[in-house]
Amino acid sequence: MGRQMIRQLGVKLAELVGVLLIVSFGVFLLVAFLPGDPAVAILGKGHPPEAYAEVRAQLGLNQPVLERYLNWLGGVLTGDLGQSLVPPQSEVIDRVLAALPVSVELAVLGLLIAVVVSVPLAMWSAYHEGGRVDRLISAGMFGVLSVPSFLAGLLLIMVAVNGLGWFPRAEWVRLSEGLFANLHHAILPAITISLVEMAMFTRVLRNDLIVTLREDYILASHAKGMPPLRILLSDALRPSSFSLVTLLGLSLGRLIGSTVIVEYLFALPGMGSLVVNAASQGDYPMVQGVVLAIAVIYVLTNAVIDLSYGYLDPRIRRAHV
């Protein structure tokens, strides 16, 4: 069993390395062929052609694409993502590491909000399958799924920020400056990105709970007179959570990427604002660094979930013994 597990880990590691190489090459090509001239971004307009040609040569833009990618990849492997082309010309890795905690916090907080709300809603809906409560919750979640994140964010800003004045809009306080102040600034954008996940979690868990509640051992618990809440929490929730746990891991990586629009909407100093500003200014090393960081987080999150299948589902674990 131990040897089998080691072999599986080796196979997954090789697959992970291959996927990361493909992702890095795709990110490089995606950004390398964006319209715009990096030399113009650095020097500005109105300079002679020789000056632009010299800058392109310094950046290696006259080299073949594959050679440029290998040079860039070599820097990435040593922690060097290049230097920003737009003043202040700081190191890309420093800007990414400064912005990453904001995006990660929003993603984790949004995921927690989605779970805390969706689990009770799913249990309530499944227990009243086909009833008025079930139809109302299902219709509400379908409506939430129909609203794009940017539109939900605008509505929340109009009501909670501009109308009621409960939350600030274009400010950010880091955790190191106080938990309450940080949450006061982070809760509204976190709610914005949690809405779609909340609806998906509710629908998935509801469907799994409905199947579980029809099992014989659940019917036996009802016959013994056990309270409905105890049946849901102790007997039905755990065996119905496999799909939800799998979805949680996938959602975390996706949420870090989906914070791009929300961060820009709320003017937060995260990965979203960083990549939007870099793209608008033609700062392609910064765009490459941010997109690569988001892609790596997503791939690693999926890999961890894939490796955990055997621990989440005993049937998978027994199949590999």
N, C-alpha and C positions, 0 to 999 in steps of 0.2 A: 504493500500500500504506500509506504514512504517513497519507494523508487518510482512508482507510478505518479505520485504527486510531484516529485522533482522533475520528471519528464514533462508533465503538463505545464509546470512553471517555465521550463526551458522553451517549450513550444510557444507559449503565450508571450514570453519575452522576445523571442525572435519575430513573432508577428507584430508586436508593439514597435520594435525598432523599424521594421519595414513600413508600417503605417506612418510613423513619425517622419521617415525619410520622404515618403510620398507627399505627406502634408506639407513638409517644409519646401519641397520643390514646387508644389502647387501654389503655395503662398508667394514664393519668389517670382514665379511666372506671372501670377495675377497682378502683382504690384509693378513688376518690371515693365509690363506692357500698358500700364496706365497712360492716358494722354498727359502731355505736359513735359517740360524740359527741366530736369533738376538744376542744370546750370543757370537757367533763368531764375529759379527759385532762390539760388544762392546769391547771384550777382544783381538780380533785378534787370529791368529792361533798359535799353539804350546803350549797351556796351558793344564794342566791335566783335565781329564773329570770331576773331582769334582768341579773345578772352573766354568766350563760351567753350570753344574747342579745347582750350587748356584745362578748364574745369572738368569737362567730360573725360579728358585723359587722366586727370588726377583721381577721378572717381572710378576709373576702369570701365566706363560705359562704352568704350570702343573695343572691348574684348568680346569674344563669343559668349553667348548666353550661358552655356554649360560651364565655362571657365569662371564666369562671374558668380554662378551659383555655388561652385565648389569653394571659391574664396570666401563667399558669404557664410557657407555652412561651416567652414573651418573656424571662422570667427564666432559663430553661434555656439559651437562645441566648447569653446574656451570662455564663454560668457560675454563675448563682445558682439553686440548687435549693431554696431556702427555708431555714427554720430548724427545728430539732428542737423538738417540742412538749413533750418530756419532759426534765426536768432531768438532766444539764446541757444547757441549750438552746444547743447549738453549731450551727454551720453544717453543713447536710447535706453539702455538697460536701467539706468537710474530713474528715468521718467516712467518706465513701465513698472518698476518695483514700487514707485511712489503712488501710482494710480491703481495698481492691482488690489490693494486692501479695500478700497472703496467698492469696487465691483464685486469682490468676493463677499464682503459684508452684505451688500444689497441682495445678492443671490441667495445667501444662506438665510437671511432674515425673511426674504420673500418665500423661500421654501418652507420655513417654519410656520409662517402665517397660513400658507396653503394647507399644510398638514393639520394644524390645529382647527381650522374651520371645516375642512373636507371630511375628516374622519367622523365627527358627530353627525354631520349632514348625511353622509352615506349610510351610517347605521340607522338613523331615523327613517330615511327613505326606504331602505331595504326592508326594515321591519314592517312598514306600512305599504308594502308592494301593491301597486294598483290603486291605492287609495288617493284621497285628495292631497295629503301631505306629499306623497311620492310624486304625483303629477306636478305639484307646485315646485318642488325642489328640482325636478328634472327640467321643467320649463325654464326656471331661473338659471340653471347651469348652462343650458343651451343658449340662452340670451347672453350670458357672460362670454361664452366662446365666440359669439358673433361680433364682439366689440374689440377692435384692434387696441394694442397696448397704448399707442400714442393718443388715440381718441379717449381712452379711459383716463390717461394722465391729464389730458387737457380738461376733462370734466371735473376731475378731482381738484385741479388747480383753481378752476373757476369757483367751485363750491367751498372747498376747505381752506384755500389760501386767499383768493380775492374776495370771496363772499363773507366767510365766517372769520377769517384771519387766525385760524387755529395753528397753522403751520407756516414756516418760512419757505420760500421757493428757491431762491438762488444762493443758498448758503450751505456750508458743510462744516461740521465739527467732528474731529476725529475722536476715536475712543479714548485716546490718551488724555483728552481734554475734559472728559466727564461722560459717564454712561448715559445719564438722562438727557443731557444736551445733544449727544450723538443720536440717540433714538428719536428725539424730537425732530431732527433734520432728516433722518433716514426712513422713518416709518411710512410716510406718504409715497415716496418712490417705491419702497418695498411692497406696499399694498398694490401699487400699479402693476408691477411685474408678477405678483402672486395670483392675480385674478384668473388668468387662463389656466395656470397650473392647478388652482383650486377647483375649477370646473372639471378638468380632466381627472384629477384624483378622485373626486366625488363620483363621477360616472363609472370609473374603473372599479373602485372599491364597492360601490353599490351592486354592480353586476356580480362580482365575486361573492359578496355576502348573500345575495339571493340564492345562489347555487348552494352555498354552505348551509343556509338555514333550512334547506330541504333534505339534508342528510338525516339518517336514522337516529344518530346519537343526539342531534338537536331536538328531534321530535320526542325522544326519550326524556330529555331535560325538561321539555314543556310538560310532559305527562307527570313528572315528579313534582311539578308546581314551582319550579325555580323562577325567580323574577326575570322579566324580559331583559333588563339591563345587565344582569349578571350573565345571562346566556350570551348576549351579544359580546360582552367584554372578555369573558373567560373561555367561552367555547367557540364562538364564531369568528371573532376578529383575527386571531393569530393565523389560522389556516387560510384565511381569505386575504392575507396581506402580502403574499408573494409577488403578485403583479404590481402592487403599490410600491413595495420596496425596490423592485427593479426599476420602476418608473421614476422613483426619487433620485436614484443615481444618474439616470439619463437627464433628468430635468436640471440637476445642479450644473452640469456642464453647459446645457443649453441656456440656462438663465444668465450665466456669466456673459455669454455672447449677446443675449437679448437685452442686457442692460444698456447697450449702445444708444438706442433711441431714448430710453427713459432718462439716462444720465444727461444727454444733450438737452432734453426737454426741461429737466429740473436744474440745469447748469451745474452739475456735480463734477468734481475733479477726478473722475474715474477713467476707465479704459475707453468708454464710449466717447466722452468729450475729447479725449486725447486723439483717438483715431479719426474722428470727424474733422477736427481742426487740422490735423496733419494732412489729411486727404485734400482739404480745401486749399492748403498752402503748397501742395506739391512736395511735401516732406516724405518721400517714399521710404527711407530707412525707418522712420518712425512708424509708418503704416505697416511695413513688414514686421517690425518687432511686436506691435500690438496684436496683429492678426495671428502671428505665430504663437504668441503666449496664450491667446484664447483657444486656438486649435489644439495646442498641447494639453491644456487643462481638460478640454472635452474628450480627447483621446484617452488620457490617463484615467479619467473618471469612468469611461466605458470599460476600460480594461479591468479596473478594480471590481466593478459590478459583474463582469464576466467571470472573474476568478471566484467571486463569492457565491455563484449559483449553487455550487455543491454544498455550501453551508446553509443556504437559505431553503433549499428543497432536498430533503433526504433521498428522494427517488433518484436525483442526479448523482448524489454522493455514492449510493449503492451501485449505480450503473458503472462507476469507474473503479470499483474495488476488484 
